[in-house]
């Protein structure tokens, strides 16, 4: 069954556990084309317009959860902009409307198994968007049972502790395997942060500017091997906008 396997080396940028640099290192193993736009397949839109985005897939409560979660996964700091600032929540909602998130290009017939080794890939019955939706509800229910409040209403410290519990599988979710919910929440956040702005995230190419990525420039081969020299030009996105 097609799906994404666990990446135990990929770590979130929780301030109490690791740094934003750690998250960037965890993401660096993915092909550039996958985050630049060639492999994301998110619903395209004029993502840089001033008109506020209205969510289509996620409910208001789910958007509230995601906003709080991605803010803790990639917070704004002195290194660069945060996930909320760069429109990652908009990316997530747009991405859930694609065939990929609906399981349209996955083998989604049984037998289904949740407890399999990572090298066999995902073997469950839920597609990505249903998994995220179920995991959000389960996590909020867990937070209410254990903290008396939903995730978004907790302190930043408690939110980070919950995310750490999800990552380490110390929290049990009722309707979705915790490792798969955590994996997709983490990875979708990364995709939205680094993908081409046409997909809704990475507003104004903020993450590309932060890491010195040239984007869709036609030719930058002369600079590929210059490891100690910053790339001197701003990035260009798929629409031809220059950063």
VEXRO-478652 format. One record per residue (C-alpha): residue number from 1; residue in one letter; x negated, y negated, z. Coordinates in Angstrom, 3 decimals, decimal comma. Each point is the difference from the previous one (the first is absolute). Example, Ala and Ser with C-alpha at 12.3 -4.5 7.8 and 13.67 -1.06 7.14 Angstrom:
BEGIN
R:1:a:-12,300:4,500:7,800
R:2:s:-1,370:-3,440:-0,660
END
This chain:
BEGIN
R:1:x:0,000:0,000:0,000
R:2:x:-1,344:-3,350:-0,975
R:3:x:-0,692:-2,573:2,677
R:4:x:-2,646:-1,846:1,948
R:5:x:-2,180:1,944:2,429
R:6:x:-1,110:-1,356:3,342
R:7:x:-3,114:-2,141:0,077
R:8:x:-1,341:0,329:3,557
R:9:x:-2,800:-2,472:-0,756
R:10:x:2,386:-2,751:-1,055
R:11:x:0,557:-2,243:3,026
R:12:x:2,341:-2,876:0,573
R:13:x:-1,136:-3,436:0,948
R:14:x:1,389:0,082:3,531
R:15:x:-1,856:-2,573:2,036
R:16:x:-0,285:2,346:2,990
R:17:x:-1,423:2,887:-2,008
R:18:x:-1,963:-1,191:-3,005
R:19:x:-0,515:-3,007:-2,244
R:20:x:1,353:-1,266:-3,278
R:21:x:-3,318:1,071:-1,487
R:22:x:0,813:3,543:1,055
R:23:x:3,282:-0,129:-1,897
R:24:x:-1,769:-1,288:-3,088
R:25:x:-2,523:2,818:0,212
R:26:x:2,808:2,524:0,329
R:27:x:1,628:-1,394:-3,114
R:28:x:-3,193:-0,143:-2,063
R:29:x:0,239:3,647:-1,045
R:30:x:3,044:-0,738:-2,171
R:31:x:-0,594:-0,791:-3,690
R:32:x:-0,026:-3,711:-0,776
R:33:x:2,667:0,461:-2,669
R:34:x:2,356:1,518:2,544
R:35:x:0,066:-3,126:2,122
R:36:x:-0,379:-2,490:-2,820
R:37:x:3,238:1,057:-1,609
R:38:x:-0,704:3,050:-2,115
R:39:x:1,178:2,581:2,514
R:40:x:2,440:-1,737:2,330
R:41:x:3,104:-0,004:-2,207
R:42:x:1,850:-2,484:2,196
R:43:x:3,023:-1,848:-1,319
R:44:x:-1,470:-2,920:-1,977
R:45:x:1,308:-3,474:0,640
R:46:x:-1,047:-3,617:-0,004
R:47:x:-1,428:0,605:3,429
R:48:x:-1,744:-3,362:0,275
R:49:x:3,135:-2,132:-0,383
R:50:x:0,983:-2,322:2,836
R:51:x:3,460:1,578:0,326
R:52:x:0,051:2,172:3,138
R:53:x:0,331:3,701:-0,712
R:54:x:3,248:1,697:1,016
R:55:x:-0,503:3,665:1,014
R:56:x:1,925:2,528:-2,056
R:57:x:-0,860:3,369:1,542
R:58:x:-0,812:-0,546:3,670
R:59:x:2,604:-1,263:2,453
R:60:x:-0,538:-3,099:2,121
R:61:x:-0,974:2,144:3,005
R:62:x:-2,451:1,996:-2,105
R:63:x:-1,551:-3,190:-1,372
R:64:x:-0,421:-1,252:3,563
R:65:x:-1,803:3,223:0,938
R:66:x:-2,243:-0,077:-3,079
R:67:x:-0,899:-3,647:0,502
R:68:x:-1,161:0,725:3,542
R:69:x:-1,793:3,207:-0,997
R:70:x:-1,998:-1,339:-2,933
R:71:x:-0,907:-3,069:2,044
R:72:x:-1,697:2,303:2,517
R:73:x:-1,563:2,203:-2,681
R:74:x:-1,616:-2,933:-1,813
R:75:x:0,242:-3,112:2,168
R:76:x:-1,118:-3,403:-1,169
R:77:x:-3,401:-0,870:1,437
R:78:x:-3,217:-1,859:-0,732
R:79:x:-0,938:2,610:-2,635
R:80:x:3,022:-0,575:-2,196
R:81:x:3,793:-0,191:-0,386
R:82:x:2,314:2,540:1,569
R:83:x:2,476:2,402:-1,561
R:84:x:3,053:-2,129:0,780
R:85:x:-1,650:-3,088:-1,438
R:86:x:-0,827:1,853:-3,230
R:87:x:3,533:1,335:-0,522
R:88:x:-0,529:3,671:0,807
R:89:x:3,599:0,387:1,224
R:90:x:1,275:-1,224:-3,363
R:91:x:-2,277:2,504:-1,732
R:92:x:1,356:2,816:2,166
R:93:x:3,602:-0,819:-0,823
R:94:x:-0,766:-0,256:-3,721
R:95:x:-2,004:3,214:0,042
R:96:x:2,854:1,922:1,585
R:97:x:2,082:-0,783:-3,111
R:98:x:-2,378:1,865:-2,317
R:99:x:0,238:3,539:-1,318
R:100:x:-3,192:0,852:1,866
R:101:x:1,418:-0,894:3,412
R:102:x:3,211:1,846:-0,842
R:103:x:-1,965:3,178:-0,747
R:104:x:0,723:-0,202:-3,704
R:105:x:-3,487:1,149:-0,969
R:106:x:-0,433:2,457:2,888
R:107:x:0,918:3,671:0,122
R:108:x:2,800:-0,225:2,536
R:109:x:1,423:3,522:0,069
R:110:x:-0,481:2,558:2,746
R:111:x:-1,333:1,791:1,838
R:112:x:-0,638:-2,929:2,324
R:113:x:-2,617:0,031:2,755
R:114:x:-1,003:-2,839:2,287
R:115:x:-2,817:1,622:1,946
R:116:x:-2,592:0,762:-2,694
R:117:x:-3,686:-0,743:-0,287
R:118:x:-0,800:-3,420:-1,539
R:119:x:-1,779:1,520:-2,996
R:120:x:3,305:1,458:-1,223
R:121:x:1,582:-3,445:-0,260
R:122:x:3,506:-0,969:1,007
R:123:x:2,475:2,905:0,066
R:124:x:3,033:-1,628:1,656
R:125:x:3,478:-0,737:-1,279
R:126:x:0,007:-3,796:0,390
R:127:x:-1,263:-2,420:-2,629
R:128:x:-2,032:-3,011:1,077
R:129:x:2,825:-2,466:0,417
R:130:x:2,210:2,404:1,944
R:131:x:-2,971:0,934:2,159
R:132:x:-0,767:-3,634:0,820
R:133:x:3,639:-0,745:0,748
R:134:x:0,341:3,015:2,303
R:135:x:-3,333:-0,732:1,680
R:136:x:0,929:-3,614:0,693
R:137:x:3,212:1,067:1,716
R:138:x:-1,720:2,765:1,958
R:139:x:-2,777:-2,346:1,143
R:140:x:2,482:-2,641:1,095
R:141:x:1,988:2,656:1,878
R:142:x:-3,201:1,199:1,686
R:143:x:-0,889:-3,557:0,999
R:144:x:3,456:-0,610:1,479
R:145:x:-0,197:3,268:1,961
R:146:x:-3,512:-0,671:1,305
R:147:x:-0,217:-3,798:0,161
R:148:x:3,622:-1,174:0,039
R:149:x:-0,498:-2,036:-3,194
R:150:x:-0,336:0,547:-3,711
R:151:x:-3,476:-0,081:-1,501
R:152:x:0,211:-3,586:-1,287
R:153:x:0,985:-1,287:3,466
R:154:x:-3,020:1,512:1,753
R:155:x:-3,145:-1,949:0,814
R:156:x:-2,844:0,208:-2,493
R:157:x:-1,895:2,184:2,434
R:158:x:2,872:2,461:0,293
R:159:x:0,564:-0,023:-3,760
R:160:x:-3,635:0,906:-0,560
R:161:x:0,293:2,781:2,569
R:162:x:3,021:1,406:-1,839
R:163:x:-1,813:-0,097:-3,352
R:164:x:-2,995:1,706:1,582
R:165:x:2,341:2,660:1,396
R:166:x:1,435:0,579:-3,463
R:167:x:-3,455:0,300:-1,515
R:168:x:-1,190:2,452:2,650
R:169:x:3,309:1,936:-0,118
R:170:x:0,578:-0,669:3,674
R:171:x:3,540:-1,138:-0,816
R:172:x:2,607:2,493:-1,202
R:173:x:2,584:-1,256:-2,487
R:174:x:3,383:1,690:-0,291
R:175:x:0,647:0,099:-3,732
R:176:x:-3,358:-0,310:-1,737
R:177:x:-3,476:1,454:0,654
R:178:x:-1,971:-2,741:1,698
R:179:x:-3,168:0,559:-2,031
R:180:x:1,815:-0,555:-3,299
R:181:x:1,828:-3,080:1,206
R:182:x:-3,234:-1,477:1,324
R:183:x:-1,912:0,907:-3,138
R:184:x:2,464:-1,691:-2,357
R:185:x:0,557:-3,041:2,215
R:186:x:-3,777:-0,530:0,125
R:187:x:-0,642:0,682:-3,677
R:188:x:2,937:-2,023:-1,323
R:189:x:-1,192:-2,935:2,093
R:190:x:-3,443:0,280:-1,570
R:191:x:1,442:0,240:-3,487
R:192:x:2,072:-3,129:0,495
R:193:x:-2,968:-1,880:1,414
R:194:x:-2,341:0,786:-2,900
R:195:x:2,255:0,557:-3,033
R:196:x:0,395:-2,509:-2,795
R:197:x:2,302:-2,867:1,052
R:198:x:2,506:0,936:-2,708
R:199:x:1,216:2,734:2,368
R:200:x:0,927:-2,381:2,801
R:201:x:-2,963:0,147:2,376
R:202:x:-3,494:-1,495:-0,035
R:203:x:1,492:-3,462:-0,431
R:204:x:-2,290:-2,338:-1,910
R:205:x:-2,544:2,843:-0,123
R:206:x:-0,870:-0,670:3,632
R:207:x:-1,518:3,421:0,716
R:208:x:-1,989:-0,038:-3,249
R:209:x:-1,491:-3,368:0,890
R:210:x:-0,851:1,332:3,455
R:211:x:-1,998:2,973:-1,323
R:212:x:-1,334:-1,672:-3,155
R:213:x:1,886:2,247:-2,420
R:214:x:0,215:-1,478:-3,545
R:215:x:3,412:1,444:-0,798
R:216:x:0,899:0,298:-3,664
R:217:x:-2,953:-1,903:-1,436
R:218:x:-0,950:1,456:-3,373
R:219:x:-3,667:0,495:0,757
R:220:x:-2,006:-0,147:3,202
R:221:x:-2,384:2,894:-0,644
R:222:x:-3,023:-2,253:0,409
R:223:x:0,938:-0,401:3,671
R:224:x:0,827:3,605:0,909
R:225:x:-3,515:0,850:1,190
R:226:x:-0,662:-3,324:1,724
R:227:x:0,870:1,268:3,452
R:228:x:-1,530:-2,896:1,914
R:229:x:1,393:-2,781:-2,200
R:230:x:3,592:-1,172:0,408
R:231:x:2,060:-0,003:-3,197
R:232:x:0,043:-3,705:-0,963
R:233:x:3,436:-0,195:-1,647
R:234:x:3,516:0,304:1,383
R:235:x:2,277:2,925:-0,830
R:236:x:2,527:0,212:-2,843
R:237:x:3,282:1,891:0,335
R:238:x:1,996:1,965:-2,571
R:239:x:1,990:-3,093:-0,939
R:240:x:-3,197:-1,892:-0,786
R:241:x:0,177:-2,254:3,043
R:242:x:-3,396:-1,005:1,339
R:243:x:-0,727:-0,019:3,689
END
